[in-house]
Amino acid sequence: MGTSPFVEPDQRRVETRRFAPRPASVAELRSFLRASLTGEEEVQDALWLASEIATNAVLHARSAFQVTLEERADVLRVAISDDNSTVPAVAASDASATSGRGLTSIEAVADRWGIDSLPGSGKTVWFELARRG
């Protein structure tokens, strides 16, 4: 497994940003991640998976969302929190469906992922990608 040239092996870098509950925020999230990420290999997967989670926050949770990006030498972790406590489920979807494959995509691409309930209300959907660069 490779390491990021920008994060020392015993260090980690964390960035957080909050986004409004509107469809344009998904594009803003992608821009934020593109500008923030230091690795090359994981960028496209991280953009895709984060977009899926953010879209769910806007469309289904109907909530503002916060992204926390954590880079370590060996792993990239993206966590997106919203204010809705409803926990999404991986759903079987028809191959021709235009939606409903977000968590299935995360399950297929991420090295690890999960959903954590937040105290009070809300949840965090997170995924990790092993650094390959």
C-alpha positions, 0 to 999 in steps of 0.5 A: 500500500502506498502513502500520500506524499503530502501527509507524513506517516504519523500525521493526519490532516482534517478539514470540515465544511458545512453546506446548505440543503440545496442541489447546488451544494453537491457541486460545491462539495465536489469543488471543495474536495477536489481542492482539498485532496492531496492524493491522485489515485483516490480523488475520482472515487472520493468525489463520486462517493461523496456526491452520492451521500451529499445527494441523499442528504439534500434529497432524502434527509432534506437537511444541510450537511457537513463534510469532514475530510480526513487524510492520513498517509494510509487512508482517506476518510470522508464523513458526511453528517446531516440532521435527519436520523433516518438511517438509509439502507442498501437497496437492490435496484434495477440496472436501468434505474436512474437513482437508488444506487448510492450506498450500493456504490459505496459498498462496492468501491470503499474499503470500509464504510458505515453509518453512525447515529449522532446524539440527539438527531442526525447521522453520519455516513462515512467511507474510507479509501486506502491510499494507493499512490 
